[in-house]
């Protein structure tokens, strides 16, 4: 479970985002980091009951400030990613823990150019299956609308008048589910995460099928 002291610490870190304060309170940080890692392990264990996770990553608290106007050295949140099995499945899951801004995210953040072209070609040919998934009421009740970056008009080689251009324009296919602080601190939080992640499977199953076959439906993997 995530406990209130985790949130209390993150709030104090946001108010005292400097190396002196962090160094003085590093022992407390380590304690909370350990509890977040334990949460991550439990989430991954649940995911592996119905998916195949290749890699889990608990992100560092340190910010990369080299190219940022914001020079505060630390993130005032904990974040975790779970990558699905490489060439066979693709996609991944993400979890952020932050007072007032905790959420799950899933989908495709930055598809490789060949993958993105394959997805676009599929939607140009037939968008009925993906629309059936993402427009399903039960699905939308959990994840809402697909979000992420899109090109402004149409990708090279695609007709901007195509009836599926709303999907073809997308560069990212991301779904986000937010949680209140009360929900994060609930004893049911890990279960709630898993229920939400299970509900994304129709999307992932379809996208995995697309990315492992050509337009004729022939397998591209051994």
C-alpha positions as CSV (number, residue, x, y, z in Angstrom):
1,X,0.0,0.0,0.0
2,X,0.9,3.6,-0.4
3,X,0.6,5.3,2.9
4,X,0.0,9.0,3.9
5,X,3.6,9.6,4.9
6,X,4.6,9.0,1.3
7,X,2.3,11.8,0.2
8,X,3.5,14.0,3.1
9,X,7.1,13.5,2.1
10,X,6.4,14.3,-1.6
11,X,4.6,17.5,-0.6
12,X,7.6,18.5,1.5
13,X,10.0,17.7,-1.3
14,X,8.0,19.9,-3.7
15,X,8.2,22.8,-1.2
16,X,11.9,22.2,-0.5
17,X,13.3,21.0,-3.8
18,X,17.0,21.5,-3.2
19,X,20.0,19.3,-2.6
20,X,20.5,20.4,1.1
21,X,16.9,19.4,2.2
22,X,17.0,16.2,0.2
23,X,20.3,15.2,1.7
24,X,19.1,15.9,5.2
25,X,16.0,13.8,4.5
26,X,17.5,11.1,2.4
27,X,16.8,8.3,4.9
28,X,13.1,9.0,4.8
29,X,13.3,9.1,1.0
30,X,14.9,5.6,1.0
31,X,12.1,4.3,3.2
32,X,9.3,5.6,0.9
33,X,11.2,4.5,-2.2
34,X,11.3,0.9,-0.8
35,X,7.6,0.9,-0.3
36,X,7.0,2.1,-3.9
37,X,9.3,-0.6,-5.2
38,X,7.3,-3.2,-3.2
39,X,4.1,-1.8,-4.8
40,X,5.7,-2.0,-8.2
41,X,6.6,-5.7,-7.6
42,X,3.1,-6.5,-6.6
43,X,1.6,-4.7,-9.6
44,X,4.0,-6.6,-11.9
45,X,3.1,-9.9,-10.3
46,X,-0.6,-9.2,-11.0
47,X,0.2,-8.1,-14.6
48,X,2.0,-11.3,-15.2
49,X,-1.1,-13.2,-14.4
50,X,-2.8,-11.9,-17.5
51,X,0.0,-10.4,-19.6
52,X,3.8,-10.9,-20.2
53,X,6.0,-8.2,-18.7
54,X,9.5,-8.0,-20.0
55,X,10.8,-5.2,-17.8
56,X,9.9,-3.1,-14.8
57,X,11.5,0.2,-14.1
58,X,11.2,2.4,-11.0
59,X,12.3,5.8,-12.3
60,X,15.0,7.8,-10.5
61,X,13.9,10.7,-8.3
62,X,16.6,12.9,-9.9
63,X,15.5,15.2,-12.8
64,X,17.5,15.7,-16.0
65,X,17.8,19.5,-16.0
66,X,20.3,19.9,-18.8
67,X,17.7,21.1,-21.4
68,X,15.0,22.3,-19.0
69,X,14.2,25.8,-17.8
70,X,13.1,24.2,-14.5
71,X,16.3,23.6,-12.7
72,X,14.8,22.0,-9.6
73,X,16.8,18.8,-9.1
74,X,14.2,16.3,-8.0
75,X,10.8,15.0,-9.1
76,X,8.1,15.4,-6.6
77,X,6.5,12.1,-7.5
78,X,7.3,8.4,-7.9
79,X,6.9,6.7,-11.3
80,X,7.1,3.2,-12.6
81,X,6.9,1.6,-16.0
82,X,6.2,-1.9,-17.1
83,X,7.2,-3.0,-20.6
84,X,5.3,-5.8,-22.4
85,X,7.2,-8.6,-24.1
86,X,9.2,-7.0,-27.0
87,X,8.5,-8.0,-30.6
88,X,5.6,-10.3,-29.7
89,X,3.4,-7.8,-27.8
90,X,4.7,-4.2,-27.8
91,X,3.3,-1.4,-25.6
92,X,3.5,-0.8,-21.9
93,X,2.0,0.4,-18.7
94,X,2.9,3.4,-16.5
95,X,2.1,4.5,-13.0
96,X,2.6,7.9,-11.3
97,X,2.2,8.5,-7.6
98,X,1.9,12.2,-6.7
99,X,-0.3,14.1,-4.3
100,X,-3.2,15.5,-6.4
101,X,-1.9,14.0,-9.6
102,X,-1.7,10.2,-9.5
103,X,-2.6,8.3,-12.6
104,X,-2.2,5.2,-14.7
105,X,-1.2,5.4,-18.4
106,X,-1.0,2.7,-21.0
107,X,-0.7,2.2,-24.7
108,X,2.0,3.3,-27.1
109,X,4.1,6.4,-26.1
110,X,6.5,6.5,-29.0
111,X,6.0,3.7,-31.6
112,X,9.1,3.0,-33.8
113,X,8.6,4.4,-37.3
114,X,8.0,1.0,-38.9
115,X,5.4,0.2,-36.2
116,X,3.7,3.5,-36.6
117,X,3.5,3.1,-40.4
118,X,2.1,-0.4,-40.0
119,X,-0.6,0.9,-37.6
120,X,-1.5,3.7,-40.0
121,X,-1.7,1.3,-42.9
122,X,-4.1,-0.9,-40.9
123,X,-6.4,2.0,-40.0
124,X,-6.3,3.2,-43.6
125,X,-7.5,-0.2,-44.8
126,X,-10.0,-0.9,-42.0
127,X,-10.7,1.0,-38.8
128,X,-13.8,-1.0,-37.7
129,X,-12.0,-3.2,-35.2
130,X,-10.1,-0.5,-33.4
131,X,-13.2,1.7,-33.3
132,X,-15.2,-1.2,-31.8
133,X,-12.6,-1.4,-29.0
134,X,-12.0,2.2,-28.1
135,X,-15.6,3.3,-28.6
136,X,-17.0,0.5,-26.3
137,X,-18.8,2.1,-23.4
138,X,-17.3,-0.2,-20.8
139,X,-13.8,0.6,-22.1
140,X,-14.4,4.3,-22.2
141,X,-15.8,4.3,-18.6
142,X,-12.4,3.2,-17.5
143,X,-10.0,4.9,-19.9
144,X,-11.9,7.7,-21.6
145,X,-10.7,8.8,-25.0
146,X,-7.3,8.0,-26.7
147,X,-4.9,10.9,-26.2
148,X,-1.4,11.8,-27.4
149,X,0.3,13.7,-30.1
150,X,-0.9,13.8,-33.7
151,X,0.4,15.4,-36.9
152,X,-1.4,18.6,-37.9
153,X,-2.8,17.4,-41.3
154,X,-1.9,14.0,-42.6
155,X,1.3,11.9,-42.6
156,X,3.3,11.6,-45.8
157,X,1.6,9.2,-48.2
158,X,-1.8,9.4,-46.7
159,X,-4.9,11.3,-47.9
160,X,-6.1,14.0,-45.5
161,X,-9.6,13.3,-46.8
162,X,-9.4,9.7,-45.7
163,X,-12.4,8.9,-43.4
164,X,-10.0,7.4,-40.9
165,X,-7.6,10.4,-40.8
166,X,-8.4,11.0,-37.2
167,X,-6.7,7.8,-36.3
168,X,-4.1,7.9,-39.1
169,X,-2.8,11.3,-37.9
170,X,-1.9,9.9,-34.5
171,X,1.7,9.6,-33.4
172,X,0.8,8.2,-30.0
173,X,-1.9,6.0,-28.7
174,X,-2.2,6.7,-25.0
175,X,-4.9,6.1,-22.4
176,X,-4.9,7.7,-18.9
177,X,-6.9,7.0,-15.8
178,X,-6.6,9.3,-12.8
179,X,-6.9,8.5,-9.1
180,X,-7.7,10.7,-6.2
181,X,-5.4,10.7,-3.2
182,X,-8.0,8.8,-1.2
183,X,-8.1,6.1,-3.9
184,X,-4.3,5.8,-3.9
185,X,-4.2,5.4,-0.1
186,X,-7.0,2.8,-0.1
187,X,-6.2,-0.8,0.6
188,X,-7.8,-1.6,-2.7
189,X,-5.4,0.5,-4.8
190,X,-3.3,-2.4,-6.1
191,X,-6.4,-4.3,-7.0
192,X,-7.9,-1.2,-8.7
193,X,-4.7,-0.8,-10.7
194,X,-4.9,-4.4,-11.9
195,X,-8.6,-4.2,-12.8
196,X,-7.9,-1.1,-14.9
197,X,-4.9,-2.7,-16.6
198,X,-6.9,-5.8,-17.4
199,X,-9.6,-3.7,-19.1
200,X,-7.0,-2.4,-21.6
201,X,-6.4,-5.8,-23.0
202,X,-8.8,-5.7,-26.0
203,X,-6.8,-2.7,-27.2
204,X,-3.5,-4.4,-26.6
205,X,-4.6,-7.7,-28.1
206,X,-5.7,-6.0,-31.3
207,X,-2.5,-3.8,-31.6
208,X,-0.3,-6.8,-31.0
209,X,-2.1,-8.7,-33.7
210,X,-1.6,-5.7,-36.1
211,X,2.1,-5.3,-35.3
212,X,3.0,-9.0,-35.7
213,X,1.3,-9.4,-39.1
214,X,1.3,-7.8,-42.5
215,X,-1.7,-6.3,-44.2
216,X,-2.6,-9.8,-45.5
217,X,-2.7,-11.1,-41.9
218,X,0.5,-13.2,-42.4
219,X,2.7,-13.5,-39.3
220,X,5.9,-11.5,-39.2
221,X,7.4,-13.3,-36.3
222,X,8.6,-16.9,-35.8
